[in-house]
Amino acid sequence: MMKKLLILTLLFSTHIVASPVNINTADAQKIADSLKMIGEKKAQSIIEYRAKNGTFKNVDDLKKVTGIGDKIIEKNKDDILFVDTLTSITPVKK
């Protein structure tokens, strides 16, 4: 009985942790699904801004998108990537 209770507790208390979203490569659906306070309309605005102005370099660039401000950035700061950290690492030659 205790084992079943433990299993049920683990099943219902486990949270799915999403990995950070690369704001420069993600599509609108991925952005809307991954970030808090960003719906499909704001996600599409991010895509359109990116297409017109190029990639986002930092948070200040992202704030240039209509409807994206400090509050949204604060809620999502740990979930937004501006570069692909896995491919941007350059090994040091000795």
All heavy atoms as an XYZ file, in Angstrom:
730
protein
N       0.825     -1.182      0.000
C       0.000      0.000      0.000
C       0.873      1.251      0.000
O       0.605      2.189     -0.722
C      -0.920     -0.031      1.232
C      -1.816      1.160      1.330
S      -3.041      1.094      0.021
C      -4.101      2.366      0.519
N       1.912      1.300      0.803
C       2.800      2.450      0.894
C       3.522      2.667     -0.436
O       3.705      3.796     -0.868
C       3.799      2.254      2.038
C       4.600      3.475      2.309
S       3.521      4.797      2.847
C       4.471      5.455      4.146
N       3.897      1.577     -1.098
C       4.588      1.677     -2.379
C       3.673      2.295     -3.434
O       4.097      3.161     -4.194
C       5.059      0.291     -2.820
C       5.958      0.297     -4.017
C       6.481     -1.096     -4.304
C       7.437     -1.102     -5.457
N       7.959     -2.421     -5.729
N       2.404      1.913     -3.459
C       1.439      2.483     -4.403
C       1.233      3.964     -4.139
O       1.154      4.780     -5.059
C       0.099      1.751     -4.324
C       0.119      0.378     -4.924
C      -1.251     -0.248     -4.840
C      -1.213     -1.667     -5.378
N      -2.525     -2.311     -5.299
N       1.165      4.333     -2.876
C       0.988      5.736     -2.501
C       2.188      6.564     -2.949
O       2.035      7.666     -3.472
C       0.785      5.860     -0.995
C       0.542      7.268     -0.470
C      -0.709      7.865     -1.098
C       0.403      7.249      1.040
N       3.380      6.033     -2.774
C       4.593      6.725     -3.195
C       4.608      6.914     -4.710
O       4.917      7.999     -5.202
C       5.828      5.959     -2.735
C       7.178      6.552     -3.142
C       7.347      7.946     -2.545
C       8.306      5.649     -2.702
N       4.253      5.895     -5.439
C       4.227      5.974     -6.900
C       3.204      7.010     -7.358
O       3.494      7.839     -8.226
C       3.955      4.591     -7.527
C       5.164      3.679     -7.308
C       3.650      4.721     -9.022
C       4.938      2.237     -7.679
N       2.024      6.990     -6.790
C       1.001      7.969     -7.152
C       1.444      9.392     -6.818
O       1.216     10.316     -7.593
C      -0.317      7.652     -6.456
C      -1.081      6.444     -6.990
C      -2.291      6.145     -6.107
C      -1.519      6.694     -8.419
N       2.077      9.557     -5.689
C       2.564     10.878     -5.298
C       3.596     11.389     -6.297
O       3.555     12.544     -6.707
C       3.180     10.835     -3.883
O       2.192     10.364     -2.968
C       3.680     12.193     -3.450
N       4.505     10.528     -6.698
C       5.522     10.925     -7.668
C       4.912     11.264     -9.020
O       5.321     12.224     -9.668
C       6.569      9.825     -7.824
C       7.514      9.633     -6.648
C       8.384      8.398     -6.868
C       8.368     10.864     -6.442
N       3.937     10.484     -9.441
C       3.288     10.732    -10.724
C       2.573     12.077    -10.765
O       2.638     12.802    -11.745
C       2.299      9.611    -11.065
C       2.899      8.282    -11.474
C       1.803      7.236    -11.626
C       3.672      8.424    -12.773
N       1.886     12.421     -9.704
C       1.093     13.645     -9.689
C       1.876     14.881     -9.273
O       1.443     15.994     -9.498
C      -0.138     13.472     -8.800
C      -1.153     12.569     -9.418
C      -1.364     11.306     -8.906
C      -1.880     12.964    -10.527
C      -2.297     10.451     -9.486
C      -2.808     12.127    -11.114
C      -3.016     10.863    -10.588
N       3.036     14.722     -8.679
C       3.794     15.888     -8.238
C       4.960     16.222     -9.155
O       5.614     17.230     -8.974
C       4.312     15.675     -6.814
O       5.259     14.636     -6.797
N       5.219     15.403    -10.148
C       6.326     15.646    -11.058
C       5.953     16.754    -12.028
O       4.888     16.739    -12.621
C       6.667     14.360    -11.852
O       6.951     13.320    -10.925
C       7.848     14.584    -12.764
N       6.831     17.727    -12.149
C       6.625     18.825    -13.086
C       7.521     18.604    -14.285
O       8.675     18.237    -14.144
C       6.985     20.165    -12.445
C       6.126     20.490    -11.273
N       4.861     20.974    -11.408
C       6.354     20.401     -9.946
C       4.334     21.173    -10.215
N       5.223     20.832     -9.301
N       6.986     18.883    -15.455
C       7.790     18.802    -16.655
C       8.563     20.109    -16.768
O       7.981     21.189    -16.773
C       6.913     18.587    -17.902
C       6.188     17.255    -17.784
C       7.744     18.661    -19.166
C       5.173     17.014    -18.866
N       9.875     20.003    -16.843
C      10.711     21.186    -16.932
C      11.095     21.392    -18.386
O      11.728     20.536    -18.991
C      11.978     21.030    -16.065
C      12.874     22.235    -16.200
C      11.599     20.770    -14.620
N      10.680     22.518    -18.937
C      11.008     22.822    -20.322
C      12.401     23.434    -20.384
O      12.807     24.148    -19.487
C       9.990     23.793    -20.894
N      13.095     23.124    -21.449
C      14.408     23.721    -21.613
C      14.235     25.135    -22.157
O      13.208     25.467    -22.737
C      15.246     22.867    -22.565
O      14.606     22.764    -23.813
N      15.234     25.970    -21.964
C      15.129     27.340    -22.468
C      14.897     27.368    -23.973
O      15.330     26.478    -24.702
C      16.490     27.941    -22.120
C      16.995     27.122    -20.989
C      16.465     25.739    -21.249
N      14.213     28.398    -24.424
C      13.890     28.533    -25.841
C      14.836     29.555    -26.478
O      15.079     30.623    -25.924
C      12.402     28.927    -26.041
C      12.084     30.259    -25.417
C      12.022     28.921    -27.505
N      15.388     29.182    -27.616
C      16.240     30.097    -28.363
C      15.328     31.044    -29.123
O      14.683     30.659    -30.092
C      17.163     29.341    -29.312
C      18.146     30.250    -29.999
O      17.887     31.430    -30.216
N      19.292     29.698    -30.355
N      15.260     32.266    -28.688
C      14.355     33.262    -29.238
C      14.707     33.600    -30.691
O      13.883     34.133    -31.424
C      14.349     34.526    -28.329
C      13.047     35.284    -28.435
C      15.546     35.393    -28.583
C      11.905     34.642    -27.715
N      15.911     33.257    -31.119
C      16.351     33.551    -32.487
C      16.075     32.444    -33.488
O      16.211     32.664    -34.687
C      17.841     33.894    -32.493
C      18.100     35.241    -31.880
O      17.401     36.204    -32.165
N      19.088     35.317    -31.013
N      15.700     31.269    -33.009
C      15.459     30.171    -33.941
C      14.091     29.511    -33.766
O      13.632     28.820    -34.664
C      16.544     29.080    -33.790
O      16.541     28.593    -32.440
C      17.920     29.620    -34.137
N      13.460     29.728    -32.632
C      12.177     29.065    -32.346
C      11.059     29.648    -33.207
O      11.060     30.839    -33.533
C      11.833     29.229    -30.866
N      10.099     28.792    -33.534
C       8.919     29.284    -34.238
C       7.925     29.853    -33.223
O       8.122     29.729    -32.008
C       8.291     28.190    -35.099
C       7.793     26.987    -34.305
O       7.592     27.095    -33.084
O       7.586     25.931    -34.926
N       6.883     30.478    -33.727
C       5.918     31.155    -32.854
C       5.263     30.188    -31.873
O       5.057     30.530    -30.704
C       4.859     31.871    -33.695
N       4.936     28.994    -32.320
C       4.284     28.023    -31.442
C       5.190     27.631    -30.280
O       4.758     27.561    -29.144
C       3.878     26.775    -32.237
C       3.023     25.817    -31.444
C       1.676     26.428    -31.081
O       0.977     26.938    -31.939
N       1.311     26.400    -29.814
N       6.467     27.403    -30.573
C       7.437     27.039    -29.524
C       7.587     28.175    -28.518
O       7.636     27.942    -27.311
C       8.791     26.706    -30.165
C       9.906     26.436    -29.191
C       9.751     25.120    -28.503
C      10.991     24.831    -27.655
N      10.791     23.708    -26.782
N       7.638     29.405    -29.005
C       7.765     30.553    -28.109
C       6.532     30.667    -27.224
O       6.639     30.815    -26.010
C       8.001     31.848    -28.913
C       9.379     31.796    -29.597
C       7.882     33.081    -28.015
C       9.611     32.897    -30.607
N       5.360     30.570    -27.825
C       4.107     30.682    -27.060
C       3.969     29.559    -26.043
O       3.502     29.783    -24.924
C       2.916     30.687    -28.015
N       4.389     28.362    -26.399
C       4.286     27.215    -25.502
C       5.319     27.258    -24.375
O       5.087     26.712    -23.304
C       4.469     25.902    -26.272
C       3.299     25.580    -27.181
O       2.223     26.205    -27.044
O       3.467     24.696    -28.052
N       6.447     27.895    -24.616
C       7.564     27.845    -23.681
C       7.642     29.009    -22.703
O       8.220     28.871    -21.635
C       8.890     27.790    -24.452
O       8.923     26.651    -25.283
N       7.096     30.150    -23.076
C       7.271     31.347    -22.258
C       5.970     31.795    -21.609
O       4.905     31.720    -22.218
C       7.849     32.485    -23.109
C       9.206     32.194    -23.742
C       9.659     33.373    -24.588
C      10.250     31.852    -22.699
N       6.097     32.276    -20.385
C       4.945     32.769    -19.634
C       4.532     34.141    -20.167
O       5.387     34.944    -20.545
C       5.301     32.890    -18.148
C       5.704     31.584    -17.498
C       6.290     31.873    -16.114
C       7.124     30.748    -15.611
N       8.451     30.659    -16.166
N       3.238     34.385    -20.170
C       2.666     35.660    -20.579
C       2.874     35.971    -22.069
O       2.724     37.100    -22.504
C       3.220     36.819    -19.731
C       2.951     36.659    -18.241
S       3.787     37.880    -17.209
C       3.037     39.404    -17.757
N       3.258     34.953    -22.838
C       3.432     35.119    -24.283
C       2.446     34.191    -24.964
O       2.576     32.972    -24.885
C       4.862     34.744    -24.734
C       5.917     35.576    -24.038
C       4.981     34.828    -26.247
C       6.149     36.944    -24.576
N       1.474     34.786    -25.605
C       0.515     34.013    -26.372
C       0.946     33.960    -27.831
O       2.026     34.425    -28.197
N       0.071     33.419    -28.650
C       0.400     33.268    -30.065
C       0.613     34.619    -30.755
O       1.488     34.752    -31.615
C      -0.694     32.472    -30.773
C      -0.716     31.015    -30.341
C      -1.798     30.216    -31.048
O      -2.183     30.581    -32.173
O      -2.243     29.227    -30.461
N      -0.167     35.621    -30.378
C      -0.051     36.934    -31.013
C       1.290     37.595    -30.708
O       1.964     38.104    -31.610
C      -1.203     37.834    -30.561
C      -1.311     39.114    -31.329
C      -2.568     39.875    -30.941
C      -2.674     41.159    -31.747
N      -3.887     41.905    -31.427
N       1.705     37.586    -29.436
C       2.996     38.166    -29.081
C       4.140     37.348    -29.664
O       5.158     37.901    -30.087
C       3.157     38.274    -27.561
C       2.429     39.444    -26.961
C       2.726     39.577    -25.487
C       1.815     40.630    -24.883
N       1.911     40.668    -23.430
N       3.980     36.041    -29.676
C       5.015     35.179    -30.265
C       5.176     35.498    -31.749
O       6.303     35.580    -32.255
C       4.657     33.711    -30.063
N       4.067     35.719    -32.434
C       4.132     36.072    -33.859
C       4.798     37.434    -34.038
O       5.562     37.632    -34.983
C       2.738     36.066    -34.487
C       2.765     36.195    -35.995
C       3.578     35.109    -36.681
O       3.494     33.922    -36.356
N       4.402     35.508    -37.643
N       4.545     38.358    -33.117
C       5.208     39.667    -33.171
C       6.721     39.527    -33.021
O       7.488     40.242    -33.675
C       4.672     40.591    -32.076
O       3.329     40.907    -32.293
N       7.146     38.605    -32.168
C       8.576     38.344    -31.994
C       9.172     37.825    -33.295
O      10.227     38.287    -33.739
C       8.818     37.344    -30.837
C       8.462     38.007    -29.501
C      10.252     36.821    -30.844
C       8.417     37.054    -28.321
N       8.486     36.886    -33.945
C       8.961     36.314    -35.212
C       9.048     37.396    -36.280
O      10.031     37.488    -37.020
C       8.031     35.174    -35.683
C       7.972     34.048    -34.652
C       8.440     34.659    -37.065
C       9.269     33.377    -34.354
N       8.022     38.233    -36.379
C       7.994     39.295    -37.388
C       9.099     40.321    -37.148
O       9.764     40.761    -38.093
C       6.619     39.963    -37.410
C       5.549     39.052    -37.970
C       4.127     39.567    -37.763
O       3.952     40.708    -37.270
O       3.184     38.820    -38.106
N       9.308     40.699    -35.889
C      10.372     41.643    -35.566
C      11.728     41.049    -35.937
O      12.577     41.715    -36.533
C      10.338     42.004    -34.076
C      11.351     43.072    -33.719
C      10.992     44.407    -33.728
C      12.664     42.734    -33.403
C      11.923     45.400    -33.416
C      13.595     43.708    -33.102
C      13.229     45.031    -33.110
O      14.153     46.001    -32.814
N      11.916     39.783    -35.603
C      13.176     39.096    -35.904
C      13.424     39.028    -37.409
O      14.546     39.260    -37.873
C      13.120     37.689    -35.305
C      14.383     36.887    -35.428
C      14.241     35.554    -34.742
N      13.399     34.663    -35.520
C      12.821     33.557    -35.044
N      12.985     33.221    -33.777
N      12.091     32.804    -35.814
N      12.369     38.758    -38.185
C      12.505     38.677    -39.639
C      12.867     40.037    -40.245
O      13.661     40.115    -41.194
C      11.208     38.154    -40.250
N      12.321     41.083    -39.678
C      12.548     42.436    -40.203
C      13.872     43.039    -39.736
O      14.540     43.746    -40.491
C      11.403     43.344    -39.764
C      11.433     44.724    -40.350
C      10.216     45.521    -39.927
C      10.219     46.905    -40.538
N       9.048     47.687    -40.135
N      14.279     42.751    -38.490
C      15.419     43.432    -37.881
C      16.623     42.548    -37.595
O      17.634     43.038    -37.098
C      14.973     44.096    -36.570
C      13.893     45.117    -36.816
O      14.162     46.178    -37.351
N      12.666     44.805    -36.441
N      16.517     41.267    -37.817
C      17.630     40.363    -37.533
C      17.514     39.760    -36.139
O      16.550     40.010    -35.412
N      18.491     38.985    -35.770
C      18.440     38.251    -34.507
C      18.545     39.178    -33.302
O      19.094     40.272    -33.386
C      19.570     37.208    -34.422
O      20.824     37.879    -34.540
C      19.432     36.150    -35.498
N      18.002     38.694    -32.201
C      18.074     39.410    -30.933
C      19.435     39.126    -30.309
O      19.866     37.979    -30.257
C      16.968     38.936    -29.980
C      15.588     39.204    -30.490
C      14.867     38.212    -31.140
C      14.999     40.448    -30.325
C      13.587     38.449    -31.610
C      13.718     40.702    -30.793
C      13.007     39.695    -31.440
N      20.093     40.158    -29.845
C      21.406     39.994    -29.220
C      21.307     39.915    -27.703
O      22.137     39.296    -27.050
C      22.330     41.161    -29.581
C      22.478     41.398    -31.061
C      23.317     40.341    -31.719
C      23.597     40.715    -33.158
N      22.941     39.899    -34.132
N      20.267     40.574    -27.132
C      20.127     40.637    -25.684
C      18.704     41.035    -25.310
O      17.857     41.230    -26.186
C      21.146     41.617    -25.083
C      21.037     42.993    -25.711
O      19.959     43.537    -25.876
N      22.180     43.561    -26.079
N      18.460     41.183    -24.036
C      17.127     41.510    -23.525
C      16.631     42.854    -24.055
O      15.459     42.997    -24.389
C      17.134     41.518    -21.979
C      15.830     42.029    -21.422
C      17.419     40.128    -21.448
N      17.526     43.814    -24.164
C      17.115     45.132    -24.654
C      16.555     45.053    -26.068
O      15.603     45.759    -26.407
C      18.277     46.126    -24.588
C      18.632     46.493    -23.160
O      17.724     46.518    -22.299
O      19.819     46.751    -22.888
N      17.122     44.193    -26.905
C      16.588     44.000    -28.251
C      15.177     43.424    -28.197
O      14.299     43.841    -28.938
C      17.472     43.051    -29.066
C      18.768     43.692    -29.524
O      18.915     44.929    -29.414
O      19.650     42.948    -29.999
N      14.972     42.467    -27.326
C      13.659     41.830    -27.210
C      12.592     42.818    -26.745
O      11.443     42.750    -27.155
C      13.737     40.628    -26.274
C      12.535     39.709    -26.225
C      12.162     39.192    -27.612
C      12.788     38.549    -25.294
N      12.991     43.776    -25.911
C      12.054     44.781    -25.419
C      11.567     45.722    -26.523
O      10.601     46.443    -26.340
C      12.697     45.611    -24.301
C      12.886     44.853    -23.015
C      13.509     45.780    -21.979
C      13.965     45.050    -20.760
N      14.621     45.956    -19.800
N      12.215     45.712    -27.661
C      11.797     46.550    -28.796
C      10.543     46.012    -29.470
O       9.912     46.711    -30.252
C      12.936     46.669    -29.813
C      14.139     47.411    -29.265
C      15.281     47.398    -30.269
C      16.531     48.031    -29.677
N      17.683     47.912    -30.588
N      10.177     44.775    -29.173
C       8.965     44.171    -29.725
C       7.767     44.736    -28.966
O       7.753     44.725    -27.731
C       8.996     42.628    -29.605
C       7.702     42.016    -30.118
C      10.202     42.061    -30.330
N       6.782     45.217    -29.683
C       5.584     45.772    -29.058
C       4.940     44.735    -28.137
O       4.728     43.599    -28.540
C       4.570     46.207    -30.137
O       5.198     47.173    -30.989
C       3.324     46.803    -29.519
N       4.684     45.145    -26.906
C       4.036     44.262    -25.943
C       4.986     43.475    -25.063
O       4.560     42.772    -24.155
N       6.290     43.585    -25.311
C       7.276     42.889    -24.493
C       7.973     43.928    -23.621
O       8.620     44.841    -24.131
C       8.336     42.151    -25.349
C       7.690     41.215    -26.366
C       9.330     41.409    -24.442
C       6.966     40.045    -25.792
N       7.821     43.790    -22.315
C       8.430     44.743    -21.394
C       9.143     44.058    -20.262
O       9.355     42.838    -20.270
N       9.491     44.850    -19.269
C      10.260     44.347    -18.133
C       9.568     43.199    -17.406
O      10.219     42.252    -16.977
C      10.529     45.479    -17.131
C      11.491     46.521    -17.685
O      12.325     46.166    -18.533
O      11.406     47.682    -17.252
N       8.251     43.287    -17.254
C       7.519     42.250    -16.514
C       7.618     40.889    -17.211
O       7.881     39.870    -16.573
C       6.055     42.671    -16.362
C       5.261     41.813    -15.427
C       3.880     42.396    -15.209
C       3.083     41.589    -14.210
N       1.759     42.166    -13.975
N       7.445     40.879    -18.512
C       7.535     39.623    -19.273
C       8.963     39.096    -19.245
O       9.194     37.898    -19.064
C       7.025     39.815    -20.712
C       5.505     40.015    -20.683
C       7.413     38.639    -21.598
C       4.885     40.323    -22.020
N       9.915     39.989    -19.406
C      11.323     39.570    -19.372
C      11.654     38.961    -18.015
O      12.289     37.911    -17.925
C      12.262     40.757    -19.671
C      12.029     41.306    -21.083
C      13.719     40.370    -19.451
C      12.316     40.343    -22.202
N      11.225     39.598    -16.947
C      11.512     39.110    -15.594
C      10.924     37.709    -15.374
O      11.571     36.843    -14.811
C      10.970     40.084    -14.546
C      11.308     39.701    -13.125
C      12.799     39.674    -12.812
O      13.562     40.448    -13.399
O      13.195     38.849    -11.965
N       9.705     37.495    -15.840
C       9.057     36.183    -15.675
C       9.752     35.081    -16.459
O       9.656     33.910    -16.121
C       7.590     36.255    -16.127
C       6.717     37.094    -15.258
C       6.059     36.229    -14.238
C       5.066     37.071    -13.454
N       4.679     36.446    -12.234
N      10.433     35.452    -17.551
C      10.987     34.459    -18.466
C      12.506     34.479    -18.582
O      13.055     33.730    -19.395
C      10.390     34.681    -19.866
C       8.924     34.377    -19.911
O       8.509     33.235    -19.767
N       8.116     35.405    -20.094
N      13.179     35.281    -17.787
C      14.614     35.486    -17.991
C      15.438     34.198    -17.980
O      16.433     34.101    -18.694
C      15.166     36.490    -16.986
C      15.123     36.024    -15.554
C      15.626     37.099    -14.621
C      15.514     36.623    -13.185
N      15.907     37.660    -12.253
N      15.019     33.212    -17.230
C      15.763     31.955    -17.181
C      15.388     31.002    -18.306
O      16.014     29.950    -18.461
C      15.542     31.257    -15.838
C      16.102     32.061    -14.674
O      17.082     32.813    -14.875
O      15.558     31.955    -13.559
N      14.378     31.363    -19.079
C      13.880     30.479    -20.127
C      14.150     30.994    -21.539
O      13.674     30.425    -22.508
C      12.372     30.264    -19.954
C      12.048     29.602    -18.624
O      12.789     28.690    -18.228
O      11.064     29.998    -17.992
N      14.892     32.102    -21.655
C      15.168     32.687    -22.963
C      16.657     32.584    -23.266
O      17.491     32.990    -22.472
C      14.762     34.182    -23.004
C      13.266     34.341    -22.768
C      15.148     34.803    -24.346
C      12.822     35.783    -22.612
N      16.958     32.045    -24.433
C      18.330     32.021    -24.945
C      18.399     32.969    -26.135
O      17.466     33.045    -26.924
C      18.722     30.622    -25.421
C      18.861     29.536    -24.373
C      19.156     28.206    -25.050
C      19.960     29.874    -23.384
N      19.506     33.673    -26.268
C      19.704     34.543    -27.420
C      20.654     33.921    -28.429
O      20.704     34.325    -29.571
C      20.227     35.913    -26.973
C      19.203     36.656    -26.187
C      19.210     36.652    -24.805
C      18.194     37.340    -26.818
C      18.241     37.318    -24.072
C      17.223     38.019    -26.105
C      17.245     38.004    -24.730
N      21.428     32.949    -27.989
C      22.337     32.212    -28.867
C      22.230     30.740    -28.531
O      21.808     30.372    -27.441
C      23.814     32.654    -28.716
C      23.996     34.087    -29.144
C      24.316     32.458    -27.310
N      22.616     29.925    -29.460
C      22.652     28.488    -29.219
C      23.970     28.177    -28.528
O      25.014     28.124    -29.164
C      22.533     27.734    -30.538
C      22.478     26.238    -30.351
O      22.695     25.766    -29.217
O      22.206     25.534    -31.327
N      23.927     28.004    -27.222
C      25.152     27.825    -26.443
C      25.899     26.542    -26.799
O      27.092     26.454    -26.586
C      24.865     27.821    -24.933
O      23.916     26.805    -24.644
C      24.361     29.164    -24.478
N      25.225     25.566    -27.358
C      25.899     24.310    -27.691
C      26.767     24.447    -28.927
O      27.773     23.776    -29.058
C      24.867     23.191    -27.895
C      24.065     22.825    -26.657
C      23.030     21.761    -27.013
C      24.965     22.322    -25.551
N      26.387     25.324    -29.857
C      27.174     25.449    -31.079
C      28.040     26.690    -31.100
O      28.845     26.860    -31.981
C      26.254     25.464    -32.318
O      25.342     26.550    -32.205
C      25.515     24.164    -32.462
N      27.870     27.577    -30.123
C      28.645     28.810    -30.145
C      29.933     28.713    -29.317
O      30.699     29.648    -29.290
C      27.796     29.985    -29.643
O      27.468     29.798    -28.309
N      30.162     27.590    -28.696
C      31.372     27.412    -27.905
C      32.531     27.092    -28.848
O      32.464     26.161    -29.647
C      31.218     26.287    -26.863
C      30.124     26.659    -25.876
C      32.531     26.011    -26.159
C      29.750     25.542    -24.918
N      33.567     27.890    -28.772
C      34.739     27.674    -29.613
C      35.863     27.128    -28.748
O      36.253     27.762    -27.771
C      35.191     29.004    -30.261
O      34.086     29.573    -30.938
C      36.341     28.783    -31.215
N      36.392     25.952    -29.102
C      37.472     25.398    -28.290
C      38.731     26.263    -28.380
O      39.011     26.847    -29.432
C      37.717     24.020    -28.883
C      37.049     24.009    -30.194
C      36.027     25.105    -30.203
N      39.448     26.330    -27.298
C      40.695     27.096    -27.261
C      41.809     26.218    -27.766
O      42.014     25.107    -27.279
C      40.990     27.571    -25.824
C      42.318     28.303    -25.768
C      39.856     28.437    -25.296
N      42.547     26.713    -28.769
C      43.688     25.961    -29.302
C      44.928     26.302    -28.506
O      45.181     27.446    -28.188
C      43.893     26.301    -30.781
C      42.769     25.837    -31.645
C      43.036     26.151    -33.091
C      41.869     25.690    -33.942
N      42.088     25.938    -35.355
N      45.698     25.278    -28.182
C      46.946     25.483    -27.425
C      48.134     25.190    -28.278
O      48.146     24.483    -29.189
C      46.954     24.595    -26.181
C      45.912     25.013    -25.205
C      46.010     24.161    -23.946
C      44.978     24.633    -22.943
N      45.071     23.938    -21.698
